[in-house]
Amino acid sequence: MLRIKNVNTYYGKVHALKDVSLHLGEGEIVTLIGANGAGKTTILNTISGVTPAAGGEICFRTEPVTALSADRIVKLGISQVPEGRQVFKPLSVEDNLELGAYLRYRSSEKTAAIQKDKEQVFKLFPRLEERRRQLAGTMSGGEQQMLAIGRAMMANPKLLLLDEPSMGLAPLVVQEIFRVLERLRNETGMTILLVEQNAKAALKLADRGYVLETGKVILEGAAEELMENADVKRAYLGKDKSEKRHK
């Protein structure tokens, strides 16, 4: 479904991604793990067109997307859930979801199809339906994360990019969100690329994984293999560091 070949990305003079290559198959969950600053978020932003690649190639379903704008990439079927949720806090839950479908309304897609997808979001996250009129800024962190995922789903993506969905959330909420991601893959065939600091939880969910270090892929393999790799265990699978930031 997605193939990245020798991609380089810069922030000014900082070489953030260095000849990165990876791929995702249809219906896979693939995770990116690595220390802060390894380039995980940059990969997501480069795929989605937020941070343009300076070189290399990105193909989505055989179509080159490297030079496309972010809105064109969303139209093709790639949606990103950003780090920190970034919901529209002064707006209601329902308004946030409607904004997720903005490009679909502009393309004159049938309202019935959009409403059907909204009901699917409410089915996955019943709390969002209960709070559909509530202002997003008054919701808990976990509810805002559910809303951010729901908003991304309203674009009707085939590939979902998630950046640190467990950040700052209580363990029970994290479990609920990860169960929803598994349901999305199993019930709808959604392909998911997951950036997650909680490497143990991410590898338990994922089919495959890539380990990044200073902008380079240094290791890849099946999730089970990575969980048994001595270097991965030592660097990422010790005591869950995210426990210190759970609320």
MARBABA-283771 format. One line per 10 residues: number of its first residue (from 1); their letters; for each residue x, y negated, z negated of N, C-alpha, C. Coordinates in nm, 4 decimals, decimal comma, padded with zeros to 6 digits. Layout:
! residues N
NUM = a = X Y Z X Y Z X Y Z  ... .
//
This chain:
! residues 247
1 = mlriknvnty = 00,0817 00,1213 00,0000 00,0000 00,0000 00,0000 00,0850 -00,1262 00,0000  00,1865 -00,1300 -00,0864 00,2746 -00,2471 -00,0956 00,4187 -00,2007 -00,0848  00,4948 -00,2687 -00,0015 00,6363 -00,2372 00,0119 00,7169 -00,3666 00,0094  00,8125 -00,3725 -00,0802 00,9023 -00,4870 -00,0935 01,0419 -00,4399 -00,0576  01,1075 -00,5118 00,0326 01,2395 -00,4690 00,0790 01,3383 -00,5848 00,0734  01,4414 -00,5663 -00,0082 01,5543 -00,6608 -00,0162 01,5086 -00,8053 -00,0371  01,4187 -00,8237 -00,1323 01,3643 -00,9564 -00,1587 01,4566 -01,0355 -00,2513  01,4787 -01,1610 -00,2138 01,5561 -01,2541 -00,2955 01,4686 -01,3757 -00,3252  01,4729 -01,4193 -00,4509 01,3960 -01,5358 -00,4926 01,4845 -01,6249 -00,5792  01,4705 -01,7558 -00,5597 01,5506 -01,8528 -00,6347 01,4594 -01,9502 -00,7090 .
11 = ygkvhalkdv = 01,5064 -01,9953 -00,8244 01,4519 -02,1130 -00,8910 01,5606 -02,2195 -00,8838  01,5491 -02,3080 -00,7857 01,6598 -02,4010 -00,7647 01,7831 -02,3241 -00,7221  01,8897 -02,3371 -00,8006 02,0131 -02,2646 -00,7696 02,0220 -02,1304 -00,8431  01,9236 -02,1015 -00,9267 01,9244 -01,9765 -01,0033 01,8726 -01,8628 -00,9162  01,9537 -01,7601 -00,9000 01,9192 -01,6441 -00,8174 01,8406 -01,5463 -00,9053  01,7068 -01,5534 -00,8991 01,6222 -01,4794 -00,9933 01,6001 -01,3340 -00,9527  01,5809 -01,3082 -00,8236 01,5656 -01,1718 -00,7720 01,6745 -01,1464 -00,6692  01,7404 -01,0319 -00,6820 01,8575 -01,0033 -00,5994 01,8369 -00,8721 -00,5236  01,7944 -00,8838 -00,3993 01,7735 -00,7675 -00,3116 01,6843 -00,6621 -00,3764  01,5732 -00,7058 -00,4297 01,4796 -00,6149 -00,4962 01,3979 -00,5381 -00,3925 .
21 = slhlgegeiv = 01,3905 -00,4063 -00,4103 01,3077 -00,3207 -00,3261 01,2238 -00,2307 -00,4154  01,0955 -00,2189 -00,3834 01,0067 -00,1278 -00,4551 00,8825 -00,1044 -00,3703  00,8025 -00,0062 -00,4110 00,6801 00,0218 -00,3370 00,5722 00,0726 -00,4312  00,4473 00,0575 -00,3876 00,3316 00,1114 -00,4586 00,2457 00,1873 -00,3590  00,2041 00,3071 -00,3990 00,1113 00,3833 -00,3176 -00,0319 00,3522 -00,3564  -00,1244 00,3836 -00,2680 -00,2661 00,3607 -00,2925 -00,3093 00,4311 -00,4213  -00,3745 00,3567 -00,5119 -00,4285 00,4150 -00,6336 -00,3274 00,4410 -00,7442  -00,2056 00,3943 -00,7272 -00,1025 00,4128 -00,8305 -00,1082 00,3030 -00,9358  -00,0625 00,3366 -01,0550 -00,0265 00,2368 -01,1554 00,1251 00,2425 -01,1694  00,1887 00,1310 -01,1404 00,3341 00,1217 -01,1476 00,3688 00,0108 -01,2458 .
31 = tligangagk = 00,4657 00,0361 -01,3319 00,5036 -00,0640 -01,4309 00,6460 -00,1127 -01,4084  00,6678 -00,2402 -01,4400 00,8013 -00,3003 -01,4396 00,8411 -00,3261 -01,5834  00,9549 -00,2727 -01,6236 01,0018 -00,2965 -01,7598 01,1422 -00,3555 -01,7549  01,1749 -00,4283 -01,8600 01,3046 -00,4932 -01,8674 01,3005 -00,6026 -01,9717  01,4161 -00,6528 -02,0066 01,4257 -00,7580 -02,1077 01,3686 -00,8890 -02,0547  01,3429 -00,9831 -02,1444 01,3010 -01,1173 -02,1029 01,4049 -01,1764 -02,0087  01,3583 -01,2347 -01,8995 01,4498 -01,2934 -01,8029 01,5022 -01,1963 -01,6998  01,4531 -01,0710 -01,7013 01,5023 -00,9711 -01,6061 01,4478 -00,9920 -01,4658  01,3367 -01,0678 -01,4528 01,2804 -01,0932 -01,3210 01,1438 -01,0316 -01,2986  01,0830 -00,9773 -01,4029 00,9548 -00,9069 -01,3873 00,8435 -01,0014 -01,3410 .
41 = ttilntisgv = 00,8273 -01,1127 -01,4124 00,7244 -01,2090 -01,3739 00,7538 -01,2680 -01,2372  00,8794 -01,2897 -01,2065 00,9164 -01,3449 -01,0765 00,8740 -01,2521 -00,9635  00,8833 -01,1225 -00,9850 00,8370 -01,0283 -00,8825 00,6881 -01,0476 -00,8573  00,6082 -01,0561 -00,9636 00,4648 -01,0764 -00,9454 00,4370 -01,2079 -00,8736  00,5037 -01,3145 -00,9162 00,4811 -01,4453 -00,8554 00,5252 -01,4496 -00,7091  00,6276 -01,3726 -00,6762 00,6737 -01,3672 -00,5379 00,5746 -01,2904 -00,4511  00,5226 -01,1806 -00,5027 00,4223 -01,1037 -00,4288 00,2986 -01,1885 -00,4019  00,2544 -01,2627 -00,5030 00,1295 -01,3384 -00,4909 00,1465 -01,4731 -00,4212  00,2691 -01,5088 -00,3847 00,2930 -01,6325 -00,3122 00,3078 -01,7554 -00,3988  00,3070 -01,7383 -00,5305 00,3241 -01,8520 -00,6214 00,4669 -01,9038 -00,6150 .
51 = tpaaggeicf = 00,5631 -01,8118 -00,6081 00,7051 -01,8454 -00,5946 00,7546 -01,7816 -00,4650  00,7705 -01,8563 -00,3585 00,8042 -01,7966 -00,2283 00,9390 -01,7250 -00,2299  00,9456 -01,6148 -00,1575 01,0721 -01,5435 -00,1415 01,1645 -01,6219 -00,0496  01,2944 -01,6171 -00,0806 01,3932 -01,6840 00,0044 01,4478 -01,5895 00,1110  01,4181 -01,4626 00,0967 01,4654 -01,3649 00,1937 01,4076 -01,2289 00,1630  01,4144 -01,1387 00,2587 01,3578 -01,0063 00,2424 01,2177 -00,9991 00,3008  01,1497 -00,8877 00,2739 01,0193 -00,8641 00,3345 00,9215 -00,8044 00,2338  00,7987 -00,8546 00,2358 00,6901 -00,7994 00,1556 00,5774 -00,7639 00,2514  00,5353 -00,6381 00,2504 00,4265 -00,5921 00,3360 00,3150 -00,5356 00,2494  00,1937 -00,5781 00,2784 00,0752 -00,5283 00,2095 -00,0133 -00,4598 00,3123 .
61 = rtepvtalsa = -00,0291 -00,3284 00,2966 -00,1063 -00,2503 00,3944 -00,0552 -00,2744 00,5369  00,0754 -00,2695 00,5512 00,1496 -00,2847 00,6781 00,1524 -00,4287 00,7295  00,0835 -00,5213 00,6649 00,0824 -00,6604 00,7116 00,1861 -00,7429 00,6362  00,2777 -00,8106 00,7055 00,3768 -00,8959 00,6386 00,3081 -01,0120 00,5662  00,3405 -01,0304 00,4398 00,2791 -01,1393 00,3628 00,3841 -01,2328 00,3037  00,5102 -01,2110 00,3372 00,6197 -01,2854 00,2740 00,6026 -01,4358 00,2862  00,5556 -01,4822 00,4003 00,5480 -01,6268 00,4252 00,4073 -01,6828 00,4074  00,3139 -01,6030 00,3594 00,1757 -01,6491 00,3472 00,1550 -01,7325 00,2210  00,0565 -01,8205 00,2245 00,0204 -01,8997 00,1066 -00,0531 -01,8127 00,0061  -00,0603 -01,8598 -00,1185 -00,1225 -01,7814 -00,2253 -00,2689 -01,7515 -00,1955 .
71 = drivklgisq = -00,3426 -01,8473 -00,1391 -00,4842 -01,8226 -00,1126 -00,5038 -01,7185 -00,0031  -00,4164 -01,7167 00,0986 -00,4247 -01,6151 00,2030 -00,3974 -01,4776 00,1454  -00,3049 -01,4705 00,0513 -00,2713 -01,3425 -00,0103 -00,3877 -01,2903 -00,0937  -00,4559 -01,3813 -00,1653 -00,5753 -01,3405 -00,2409 -00,6823 -01,2872 -00,1450  -00,7016 -01,3543 -00,0335 -00,8019 -01,3108 00,0636 -00,7710 -01,1704 00,1167  -00,6427 -01,1377 00,1285 -00,6056 -01,0053 00,1781 -00,6318 -00,8951 00,0764  -00,6437 -00,9326 -00,0525 -00,6771 -00,8319 -00,1522 -00,5788 -00,8154 -00,2660  -00,5017 -00,9190 -00,2966 -00,4080 -00,9153 -00,4097 -00,4492 -01,0225 -00,5100  -00,4745 -00,9813 -00,6342 -00,5098 -01,0762 -00,7406 -00,4126 -01,0606 -00,8564  -00,3794 -01,1730 -00,9196 -00,2858 -01,1722 -01,0314 -00,3535 -01,2198 -01,1596 .
81 = vpegrqvfkp = -00,3273 -01,1475 -01,2677 -00,3678 -01,1895 -01,4023 -00,2424 -01,2473 -01,4673  -00,2357 -01,3790 -01,4859 -00,1105 -01,4402 -01,5297 -00,0793 -01,4156 -01,6772  00,0460 -01,4296 -01,7089 00,0883 -01,4235 -01,8492 00,0203 -01,5371 -01,9266  -00,0258 -01,5069 -02,0467 -00,0896 -01,6089 -02,1284 -00,2342 -01,6342 -02,0930  -00,2894 -01,5505 -02,0046 -00,4332 -01,5500 -01,9710 -00,4757 -01,6676 -01,8844  -00,4480 -01,7919 -01,9302 -00,4751 -01,9126 -01,8517 -00,6201 -01,9196 -01,8025  -00,7128 -01,8889 -01,8912 -00,8536 -01,9079 -01,8576 -00,8856 -02,0570 -01,8598  -00,9980 -02,0948 -01,7974 -01,0412 -02,2338 -01,7974 -01,1221 -02,2569 -01,9253  -01,0552 -02,3090 -02,0265 -01,1127 -02,3126 -02,1605 -01,2378 -02,3984 -02,1745  -01,2521 -02,5109 -02,1021 -01,3742 -02,5913 -02,1192 -01,4966 -02,5306 -02,0493 .
91 = lsvednlelg = -01,4770 -02,4231 -01,9714 -01,5853 -02,3628 -01,8950 -01,6351 -02,2358 -01,9623  -01,7555 -02,1969 -01,9285 -01,8139 -02,0762 -01,9861 -01,7505 -01,9512 -01,9261  -01,7775 -01,8384 -01,9890 -01,7326 -01,7089 -01,9375 -01,7824 -01,6903 -01,7944  -01,9102 -01,7155 -01,7740 -01,9677 -01,6940 -01,6414 -01,9068 -01,7875 -01,5377  -01,8808 -01,9120 -01,5746 -01,8190 -02,0054 -01,4811 -01,6779 -01,9606 -01,4437  -01,6041 -01,9085 -01,5419 -01,4706 -01,8548 -01,5125 -01,4778 -01,7419 -01,4112  -01,5759 -01,6530 -01,4287 -01,5913 -01,5418 -01,3352 -01,6297 -01,5923 -01,1961  -01,7169 -01,6912 -01,1917 -01,7573 -01,7478 -01,0630 -01,6374 -01,8089 -00,9905  -01,5483 -01,8726 -01,0656 -01,4291 -01,9303 -01,0034 -01,3385 -01,8226 -00,9452  -01,3387 -01,7058 -01,0073 -01,2607 -01,5949 -00,9526 -01,3074 -01,5536 -00,8147 .
101 = aylryrssek = -01,4346 -01,5783 -00,7851 -01,4917 -01,5428 -00,6549 -01,4969 -01,6616 -00,5593  -01,4261 -01,7688 -00,5918 -01,4370 -01,8934 -00,5148 -01,4102 -01,8730 -00,3654  -01,3034 -01,7998 -00,3314 -01,2706 -01,7814 -00,1901 -01,3742 -01,6958 -00,1187  -01,4394 -01,6078 -00,1926 -01,5443 -01,5254 -00,1317 -01,6665 -01,6103 -00,0975  -01,7013 -01,7037 -00,1855 -01,8121 -01,7943 -00,1546 -01,7787 -01,8807 -00,0327  -01,6540 -01,9260 -00,0249 -01,6129 -02,0116 00,0870 -01,6173 -01,9358 00,2196  -01,5950 -01,8048 00,2148 -01,5982 -01,7246 00,3368 -01,7396 -01,6775 00,3690  -01,8383 -01,7285 00,2938 -01,9802 -01,6968 00,3158 -02,0124 -01,5493 00,2929  -01,9358 -01,4867 00,2052 -01,9678 -01,3484 00,1707 -02,1028 -01,3454 00,0988  -02,1764 -01,2390 00,1179 -02,3104 -01,2300 00,0605 -02,3066 -01,2407 -00,0917 .
111 = taaiqkdkeq = -02,3935 -01,3268 -00,1436 -02,3997 -01,3477 -00,2880 -02,4302 -01,2187 -00,3618  -02,5080 -01,1308 -00,3020 -02,5447 -01,0048 -00,3672 -02,4218 -00,9207 -00,3989  -02,3238 -00,9193 -00,3079 -02,2017 -00,8415 -00,3300 -02,1206 -00,9001 -00,4451  -02,1174 -01,0333 -00,4526 -02,0439 -01,0993 -00,5601 -02,1117 -01,0733 -00,6940  -02,2432 -01,0803 -00,6961 -02,3170 -01,0536 -00,8192 -02,2984 -00,9089 -00,8641  -02,2908 -00,8188 -00,7692 -02,2673 -00,6784 -00,8022 -02,1323 -00,6611 -00,8708  -02,0318 -00,7315 -00,8215 -01,8992 -00,7236 -00,8831 -01,9000 -00,7849 -01,0231  -01,9794 -00,8902 -01,0420 -01,9906 -00,9499 -01,1753 -02,0517 -00,8493 -01,2736  -02,1518 -00,7771 -01,2282 -02,2132 -00,6755 -01,3147 -02,1138 -00,5643 -01,3472  -02,0248 -00,5333 -01,2517 -01,9209 -00,4338 -01,2772 -01,8249 -00,4830 -01,3852 .
121 = vfklfprlee = -01,7906 -00,6126 -01,3810 -01,7046 -00,6705 -01,4853 -01,7729 -00,6589 -01,6211  -01,9022 -00,6917 -01,6263 -01,9763 -00,6826 -01,7522 -01,9864 -00,5380 -01,8013  -01,9904 -00,4452 -01,7081 -01,9944 -00,3036 -01,7461 -01,8626 -00,2615 -01,8109  -01,7524 -00,3095 -01,7554 -01,6205 -00,2767 -01,8102 -01,5942 -00,3491 -01,9417  -01,6444 -00,4730 -01,9512 -01,6220 -00,5557 -02,0691 -01,7568 -00,6064 -02,1222  -01,8305 -00,5234 -02,1955 -01,9631 -00,5640 -02,2447 -01,9611 -00,6924 -02,3267  -01,8491 -00,7202 -02,3958 -01,8425 -00,8416 -02,4763 -01,8510 -00,9684 -02,3904  -01,8042 -00,9583 -02,2678 -01,8133 -01,0747 -02,1793 -01,9584 -01,1039 -02,1430  -02,0373 -01,0001 -02,1254 -02,1789 -01,0224 -02,0959 -02,2493 -01,0830 -02,2171  -02,2138 -01,0349 -02,3359 -02,2739 -01,0888 -02,4578 -02,2406 -01,2371 -02,4741 .
131 = rrrqlagtms = -02,1240 -01,2776 -02,4242 -02,0759 -01,4144 -02,4420 -02,0736 -01,4926 -02,3109  -02,1565 -01,4563 -02,2167 -02,1495 -01,5137 -02,0827 -02,1676 -01,6655 -02,0824  -02,2384 -01,7203 -02,1805 -02,2590 -01,8662 -02,1876 -02,1588 -01,9349 -02,2801  -02,0742 -01,8565 -02,3456 -01,9799 -01,9135 -02,4424 -01,8630 -01,9789 -02,3705  -01,8112 -02,0884 -02,4266 -01,6933 -02,1525 -02,3696 -01,5716 -02,0632 -02,3895  -01,4933 -02,0477 -02,2838 -01,3793 -01,9565 -02,2881 -01,2795 -01,9937 -02,3976  -01,2640 -02,1245 -02,4225 -01,1673 -02,1695 -02,5220 -01,2035 -02,1344 -02,6642  -01,3274 -02,0946 -02,6895 -01,3702 -02,0587 -02,8248 -01,3626 -01,9096 -02,8502  -01,3165 -01,8338 -02,7526 -01,3095 -01,6878 -02,7660 -01,1766 -01,6445 -02,8249  -01,1730 -01,5223 -02,8753 -01,0490 -01,4668 -02,9293 -00,9503 -01,4400 -02,8162 .
141 = ggeqqmlaig = -00,8247 -01,4160 -02,8535 -00,7223 -01,3861 -02,7527 -00,7557 -01,2622 -02,6719  -00,8080 -01,1592 -02,7388 -00,8437 -01,0369 -02,6687 -00,9572 -01,0590 -02,5705  -01,0564 -01,1369 -02,6110 -01,1690 -01,1661 -02,5221 -01,1238 -01,2498 -02,4030  -01,0318 -01,3429 -02,4269 -00,9787 -01,4227 -02,3166 -00,9011 -01,3348 -02,2189  -00,8303 -01,2350 -02,2709 -00,7572 -01,1450 -02,1805 -00,8545 -01,0629 -02,0963  -00,9625 -01,0179 -02,1578 -01,0661 -00,9477 -02,0816 -01,1220 -01,0381 -01,9719  -01,1439 -01,1649 -02,0073 -01,1979 -01,2599 -01,9106 -01,0993 -01,2832 -01,7967  -00,9716 -01,2928 -01,8276 -00,8707 -01,3142 -01,7234 -00,8674 -01,1968 -01,6265  -00,8805 -01,0750 -01,6792 -00,8843 -00,9573 -01,5920 -01,0121 -00,9590 -01,5091  -01,1254 -00,9893 -01,5748 -01,2517 -00,9966 -01,5033 -01,2507 -01,1009 -01,3938 .
151 = rammanpkll = -01,1918 -01,2162 -01,4219 -01,1830 -01,3228 -01,3212 -01,1037 -01,2765 -01,1994  -00,9926 -01,2058 -01,2232 -00,9127 -01,1538 -01,1123 -00,9912 -01,0506 -01,0314  -01,0704 -00,9703 -01,0999 -01,1498 -00,8685 -01,0312 -01,2577 -00,9300 -00,9427  -01,3024 -01,0503 -00,9769 -01,4078 -01,1147 -00,8983 -01,3621 -01,1531 -00,7575  -01,2323 -01,1507 -00,7325 -01,1812 -01,1742 -00,5978 -01,1871 -01,0478 -00,5123  -01,2363 -00,9386 -00,5724 -01,2487 -00,8096 -00,5038 -01,1143 -00,7589 -00,4534  -01,0149 -00,7484 -00,5430 -00,8812 -00,7086 -00,4987 -00,8695 -00,5585 -00,4748  -00,7691 -00,5240 -00,3954 -00,7276 -00,3850 -00,3801 -00,6025 -00,3580 -00,4635  -00,5280 -00,4652 -00,4918 -00,4076 -00,4572 -00,5748 -00,4186 -00,5613 -00,6848  -00,4034 -00,5157 -00,8093 -00,4125 -00,6039 -00,9256 -00,2745 -00,6155 -00,9892 .
161 = lldepsmgla = -00,2272 -00,7394 -01,0053 -00,0987 -00,7672 -01,0697 -00,1272 -00,8188 -01,2100  -00,0700 -00,7540 -01,3104 -00,0948 -00,7954 -01,4487 00,0370 -00,8288 -01,5172  00,0398 -00,9465 -01,5795 00,1615 -00,9943 -01,6448 00,1394 -01,0000 -01,7960  00,1985 -00,9052 -01,8677 00,1958 -00,8993 -02,0143 00,0534 -00,9030 -02,0722  -00,0331 -00,8108 -02,0340 -00,1710 -00,8152 -02,0855 -00,1832 -00,7908 -02,2353  -00,0809 -00,7313 -02,2984 -00,0910 -00,7049 -02,4423 -00,0353 -00,8170 -02,5293  00,0185 -00,9217 -02,4680 00,0896 -01,0246 -02,5441 -00,0001 -01,0900 -02,6495  00,0455 -01,0836 -02,7734 -00,0220 -01,1516 -02,8827 -00,1503 -01,0868 -02,9298  -00,1798 -00,9646 -02,8851 -00,3071 -00,9021 -02,9176 -00,2904 -00,7911 -03,0217  -00,3962 -00,7681 -03,0988 -00,3964 -00,6619 -03,1989 -00,3938 -00,5253 -03,1303 .
171 = plvvqeifrv = -00,3354 -00,4243 -03,1957 -00,3215 -00,2925 -03,1331 -00,4518 -00,2332 -03,0812  -00,5629 -00,2475 -03,1539 -00,6896 -00,1899 -03,1086 -00,7386 -00,2575 -02,9808  -00,7157 -00,3868 -02,9694 -00,7552 -00,4595 -02,8486 -00,6682 -00,4155 -02,7308  -00,5403 -00,3975 -02,7571 -00,4485 -00,3505 -02,6520 -00,4940 -00,2145 -02,5999  -00,5305 -00,1251 -02,6910 -00,5777 00,0073 -02,6498 -00,7014 -00,0037 -02,5609  -00,7919 -00,0937 -02,5981 -00,9145 -00,1113 -02,5195 -00,8823 -00,1607 -02,3791  -00,7933 -00,2570 -02,3684 -00,7582 -00,3113 -02,2373 -00,6885 -00,2065 -02,1519  -00,6011 -00,1283 -02,2112 -00,5320 -00,0241 -02,1348 -00,6296 00,0853 -02,0903  -00,7306 00,1137 -02,1720 -00,8335 00,2109 -02,1308 -00,9100 00,1582 -02,0093  -00,9377 00,0276 -02,0082 -01,0077 -00,0314 -01,8943 -00,9222 -00,0219 -01,7684 .
181 = lerlrnetgm = -00,7916 -00,0473 -01,7802 -00,7036 -00,0376 -01,6638 -00,7029 00,1046 -01,6086  -00,7036 00,2023 -01,6977 -00,7079 00,3415 -01,6526 -00,8405 00,3723 -01,5837  -00,9498 00,3180 -01,6375 -01,0805 00,3370 -01,5745 -01,0850 00,2731 -01,4358  -01,0258 00,1564 -01,4237 -01,0238 00,0885 -01,2939 -00,9562 00,1755 -01,1895  -00,8452 00,2354 -01,2267 -00,7749 00,3225 -01,1319 -00,8573 00,4475 -01,1016  -00,9098 00,5113 -01,2068 -00,9795 00,6383 -01,1888 -01,1150 00,6239 -01,1203  -01,1871 00,5150 -01,1510 -01,3241 00,5000 -01,1008 -01,3342 00,4203 -00,9713  -01,2410 00,3298 -00,9484 -01,2495 00,2457 -00,8291 -01,1313 00,2625 -00,7342  -01,0281 00,3351 -00,7766 -00,9101 00,3514 -00,6927 -00,8194 00,2304 -00,6905  -00,8382 00,1401 -00,7867 -00,7570 00,0184 -00,7930 -00,6085 00,0525 -00,8076 .
191 = tillveqnak = -00,5260 -00,0151 -00,7297 -00,3812 -00,0050 -00,7434 -00,3355 -00,1163 -00,8370  -00,2460 -00,0832 -00,9305 -00,2081 -00,1796 -01,0350 -00,0560 -00,1861 -01,0472  -00,0039 -00,3085 -01,0474 00,1367 -00,3333 -01,0791 00,1397 -00,4072 -01,2119  00,1998 -00,3458 -01,3111 00,1903 -00,3912 -01,4494 00,3266 -00,4339 -01,5028  00,3344 -00,5581 -01,5484 00,4499 -00,6053 -01,6254 00,4096 -00,6012 -01,7720  00,4900 -00,5347 -01,8547 00,4494 -00,5142 -01,9934 00,5721 -00,4972 -02,0815  00,5807 -00,5833 -02,1852 00,6919 -00,5744 -02,2784 00,6822 -00,4504 -02,3660  00,5597 -00,4029 -02,3884 00,5390 -00,2798 -02,4645 00,5642 -00,1623 -02,3703  00,6916 -00,1298 -02,3518 00,7309 -00,0324 -02,2506 00,6722 00,1058 -02,2761  00,6616 00,1436 -02,4018 00,6087 00,2767 -02,4338 00,4645 00,2896 -02,3879 .
201 = aalkladrgy = 00,3813 00,1908 -02,4184 00,2414 00,1938 -02,3776 00,2293 00,1878 -02,2256  00,3131 00,1059 -02,1630 00,3074 00,0922 -02,0174 00,3431 00,2225 -01,9479  00,4459 00,2901 -01,9953 00,4880 00,4151 -01,9324 00,3879 00,5275 -01,9576  00,3182 00,5234 -02,0700 00,2138 00,6231 -02,0943 00,0990 00,6074 -01,9956  00,0722 00,4835 -01,9552 -00,0367 00,4562 -01,8628 00,0040 00,4777 -01,7181  00,1287 00,4461 -01,6856 00,1719 00,4382 -01,5458 00,2042 00,5741 -01,4853  00,2022 00,5761 -01,3513 00,2494 00,6925 -01,2756 00,4001 00,6846 -01,2556  00,4481 00,5647 -01,2235 00,5905 00,5438 -01,1996 00,6336 00,4122 -01,2611  00,7651 00,3927 -01,2673 00,8163 00,2685 -01,3224 00,9485 00,2272 -01,2610  00,9768 00,0973 -01,2729 01,1050 00,0402 -01,2315 01,1630 -00,0350 -01,3505 .
211 = vletgkvile = 01,2921 -00,0194 -01,3723 01,3613 -00,0925 -01,4783 01,4444 -00,2023 -01,4139  01,4247 -00,3260 -01,4622 01,4968 -00,4406 -01,4067 01,5972 -00,4950 -01,5069  01,7050 -00,5468 -01,4516 01,8075 -00,6119 -01,5336 01,8691 -00,7235 -01,4519  01,8626 -00,8449 -01,5028 01,9167 -00,9650 -01,4376 01,8825 -00,9712 -01,2885  01,7543 -00,9515 -01,2593 01,7070 -00,9691 -01,1233 01,7277 -00,8535 -01,0295  01,7730 -00,7404 -01,0812 01,7975 -00,6233 -00,9971 01,7232 -00,5018 -01,0514  01,6801 -00,4135 -00,9613 01,6258 -00,2836 -01,0020 01,7439 -00,1917 -01,0296  01,7542 -00,1453 -01,1541 01,8670 -00,0597 -01,1887 01,8266 00,0866 -01,2063  01,6957 00,1115 -01,2123 01,6487 00,2480 -01,2335 01,5030 00,2566 -01,1901  01,4642 00,3689 -01,1331 01,3248 00,3921 -01,0981 01,2950 00,5408 -01,1092 .
221 = gaaeelmena = 01,1675 00,5729 -01,1238 01,1309 00,7135 -01,1325 00,9915 00,7318 -01,1879  00,9514 00,8574 -01,2004 00,8227 00,8889 -01,2603 00,8220 00,8416 -01,4052  00,7041 00,8024 -01,4534 00,6952 00,7482 -01,5894 00,7471 00,8475 -01,6924  00,7139 00,9746 -01,6743 00,7591 01,0756 -01,7702 00,9112 01,0851 -01,7727  00,9729 01,0749 -01,6553 01,1191 01,0813 -01,6475 01,1837 00,9615 -01,7165  01,1267 00,8441 -01,6952 01,1827 00,7251 -01,7582 01,1689 00,7315 -01,9098  01,0591 00,7884 -01,9590 01,0412 00,7994 -02,1042 01,1428 00,8921 -02,1677  01,1957 00,9842 -02,0876 01,2961 01,0779 -02,1397 01,4392 01,0336 -02,1112  01,4557 00,9255 -02,0366 01,5889 00,8769 -02,0030 01,6550 00,8155 -02,1263  01,7762 00,8564 -02,1549 01,8443 00,8126 -02,2770 01,8641 00,6612 -02,2804 .
231 = dvkraylgkd = 01,9022 00,6014 -02,1679 01,9246 00,4566 -02,1647 01,7944 00,3798 -02,1849  01,6860 00,4281 -02,1242 01,5563 00,3628 -02,1409 01,5092 00,3759 -02,2844  01,5272 00,4950 -02,3414 01,4890 00,5154 -02,4816 01,5616 00,4177 -02,5724  01,6919 00,4072 -02,5513 01,7732 00,3228 -02,6388 01,7366 00,1752 -02,6249  01,7113 00,1305 -02,5026 01,6887 -00,0124 -02,4789 01,5441 -00,0564 -02,5004  01,4469 00,0330 -02,4704 01,3082 -00,0131 -02,4644 01,2068 00,0685 -02,5437  01,2420 00,1876 -02,5856 01,1413 00,2751 -02,6462 01,1663 00,3025 -02,7937  01,2383 00,2122 -02,8574 01,2556 00,2257 -03,0014 01,1312 00,1784 -03,0720  01,1449 00,1254 -03,1912 01,0310 00,0703 -03,2631 00,9674 -00,0388 -03,1788  00,8373 -00,0362 -03,1659 00,7622 -00,1284 -03,0816 00,7833 -00,2726 -03,1264 .
241 = ksekrhk = 00,8635 -00,3435 -03,0480 00,8950 -00,4823 -03,0834 00,7713 -00,5710 -03,0817  00,6704 -00,5300 -03,0044 00,5506 -00,6145 -02,9946 00,4731 -00,6183 -03,1248  00,5012 -00,5231 -03,2161 00,4296 -00,5246 -03,3438 00,4545 -00,6559 -03,4179  00,5725 -00,7141 -03,3984 00,6056 -00,8363 -03,4706 00,5225 -00,9560 -03,4235  00,4680 -00,9442 -03,3001 00,3918 -01,0576 -03,2501 00,2434 -01,0290 -03,2428  00,2007 -00,9123 -03,2918 00,0575 -00,8842 -03,2942 -00,0104 -00,9691 -03,4008  -00,1309 -01,0092 -03,3691 -00,2073 -01,0869 -03,4670 -00,3127 -00,9972 -03,5285 .
//
